Amino acid sequence: MDRLRLFENFIAIADAGSMSKAARLCGGSVAASSRQLEALEHAMGARLFDRTTRSMRLNAAGQRLYPHAQAMLQLLEDARSSVSPERIKATVRISAPIALGVKLVASAMAEIAVQHPEIEIELRIENRAISAIGEGVDILVRAGLSPMADSTDLVLRSLGHYPLLLCTSPQYWGVRPIPQHPNDLAATPLTFIGHSAFRDEATLPFVRDNERVELPWRPRLWSNDLLAVTQAVCEGAGVGVIPPWLAQDALRQGQLVTLLPRWSLPLGGAWVAWRGQGTNRQAVRLVVAQLQLTAAREAFGFQTTNDAAAT
């Protein structure tokens, strides 16, 4: 039996956390995956996983073997690339929250489909924290006020930063006077709409020149996705904090207006993280580069940094 195939199967099971998931990702059967694992364990003279009815986790022997298996597969990929440097045929799996997945990653996918037709991309839209290694994801795309937690097995880069806008709809604001100062909002009964990730935030800090004012932040309506927050604000449910890359179309169409435009809120940001190793390393880097280019487009609204331009 092909030893390299055994190691590929081993890596797939370790990354996916289950044999059935690994078989689906590799396009094979559970029975074949099981036979390949048994053959590898026999060749290594040790069991490599702790098994339960629902998952498989690397044991101490498997953890020691994992980096060596990765290195062998990487050497094979590097050897193939040296013979045929233009050959890039791989599957890249991306995890992104709904808003960024729709607005950023889907746009990047369209470019990749044209420029690199042999790269297959699987986009997983999910608003939950996951482990790239533990769930077989190659690239993580996330947004927030601070970067995602770094990890020794991930390369982390900024995609750029953007101002946050305090928005409402004309129908919700009605005939209220236009606020000139954050204290004007504090004196007005308002329904705030917030992203669930910021439930612990007690205030909204506004800055203008050398003045800083913190407005109490107690939303009555919450969502775990910015698209839902934006839609609720457009429908007249209240006031919300929205990034320009989601608000710009509604602002142009008059569905949204900004409050306190001369005051600044903290910058939001987007980040991309990926594994530095793996048989699809070249394809992952190409996809990351396209994500960075897409984020850097002026129309998207990101203020890119030097980090965002690096691969």
Secondary structure, DSSP 8 states (H G I E B T S, - for coil): --HHHHHHHHHHHHHHSSHHHHHHHHTS-HHHHHHHHHHHHHHHTS--EEE-SS-EEE-HHHHHHHHHHHHHHHHHHHHHHHHSTT---EEEEEEE-HHHIIIIIHHHHHHHHHH-TTEEEEEEE--S---TTTTT-SEEEEEESS-----TTEEEEEEEEE--EEEE-HHHHTT----SSHHHHHTS---EEEEGGGTT--EEEEEETTEEEEEE---SEEESSHHHHHHHHHTTS-EEEE-HHHHHHHHHTTS-EESSTTSB---EEEEEEEES-STTHHHHHHHHHHHHHHHHSGGGT-B--TGGG--
